Amino acid sequence: MGRGQDPGGASRTAKAGFSDLVLVCRKCAKRQGVDRKRLGRALKRALEAAPRPTGNGKVRVLETGCLGPCPKRMLTLATPDSLARRRVILIDPVLDGLGPEVLGLGAPLAGARDG
């Protein structure tokens, strides 16, 4: 056993190197021909522009499997804030005008309804 490990402990935590997380549907990104690096940079700029009370501003973009809806000509992604409202976010793959309000940060998503 390594130093500082508790043999009786069922779980442990570790420090995360990021404060924000965005899940991106890999299938949607591939189908729309969106460059992975360009998408990551656009999402990071949008999240860093948001006034956030916590976190160090580092963003992790994680490609996942299908997130549910498979819209034509759109990208599906999710943030912890959108998932708390049981919503995913559909964005234009051009990525122009991608800002914190599009990701549902600060103000509720336009057109989002509970239920």
C-alpha positions in Angstrom: 0.0 0.0 0.0 1.2 3.5 -0.8 1.9 6.2 1.7 -1.2 7.9 3.1 -3.6 5.2 2.0 -6.2 4.0 4.4 -6.7 0.3 4.1 -10.2 0.4 5.5 -11.5 3.4 3.4 -14.1 2.6 0.8 -13.6 5.7 -1.3 -11.2 8.5 -1.7 -11.1 11.8 -3.5 -8.4 13.6 -5.5 -8.0 17.2 -6.5 -9.4 17.9 -10.0 -7.3 20.0 -12.3 -10.4 21.7 -13.7 -13.5 23.5 -12.5 -15.9 23.2 -15.4 -16.9 20.3 -17.5 -18.6 20.1 -20.9 -19.8 16.8 -22.4 -19.9 16.7 -26.2 -21.5 14.0 -28.3 -18.7 12.4 -30.3 -21.1 11.2 -33.0 -22.7 14.7 -33.5 -19.2 16.3 -33.7 -18.0 13.8 -36.3 -21.2 14.0 -38.4 -21.0 17.8 -38.5 -17.2 17.7 -39.3 -16.4 19.9 -36.3 -12.7 20.0 -35.6 -12.1 18.7 -32.0 -9.6 21.4 -31.1 -11.7 24.2 -32.6 -14.7 23.0 -30.6 -12.7 22.8 -27.4 -11.3 26.3 -27.8 -14.7 27.8 -28.5 -16.3 26.1 -25.5 -13.4 27.1 -23.2 -13.7 30.8 -24.4 -17.5 30.7 -23.7 -17.1 29.2 -20.3 -14.2 31.5 -19.3 -16.4 34.5 -20.3 -19.1 33.5 -17.8 -19.0 35.2 -14.4 -18.5 32.1 -12.1 -18.5 32.4 -8.3 -16.3 29.3 -7.9 -13.6 27.4 -9.7 -10.2 28.2 -11.2 -11.6 28.7 -14.7 -10.1 25.6 -16.2 -12.4 23.7 -18.5 -12.4 20.1 -19.4 -14.1 19.1 -22.7 -15.0 15.4 -22.7 -16.3 13.6 -25.8 -19.0 11.0 -24.9 -21.3 8.6 -26.6 -24.8 9.6 -27.6 -26.5 12.1 -25.2 -30.0 11.4 -26.5 -31.3 13.7 -29.2 -29.7 13.3 -32.6 -30.5 16.6 -34.4 -29.6 17.2 -38.0 -27.1 20.0 -38.4 -26.6 20.6 -34.7 -24.2 19.6 -31.9 -25.4 18.1 -28.7 -23.6 18.9 -25.5 -24.2 19.1 -21.8 -22.8 20.9 -18.8 -23.4 20.1 -15.1 -25.8 23.1 -15.0 -27.9 21.8 -17.9 -27.9 18.3 -16.5 -29.2 19.6 -13.2 -32.2 20.8 -15.1 -32.4 17.5 -17.0 -31.5 19.3 -20.3 -28.9 18.9 -23.0 -27.9 21.8 -25.2 -28.1 21.9 -29.0 -25.8 24.4 -30.7 -24.9 25.4 -34.2 -21.8 23.6 -35.4 -20.5 26.9 -36.9 -19.7 27.9 -33.3 -20.0 31.7 -34.1 -21.6 33.6 -31.2 -21.0 30.7 -28.7 -21.2 32.4 -25.4 -22.0 31.6 -21.7 -25.7 32.3 -22.3 -25.9 29.6 -25.0 -24.4 27.1 -22.5 -27.0 28.1 -20.0 -24.6 29.8 -17.6 -26.0 32.7 -15.7 -29.5 32.9 -17.3 -31.9 30.0 -17.9 -31.8 28.5 -21.4 -34.2 30.3 -23.8 -37.2 28.2 -24.5 -36.3 25.7 -21.7 -39.4 24.4 -19.9 -39.5 22.2 -16.8 -41.2 18.9 -17.2 
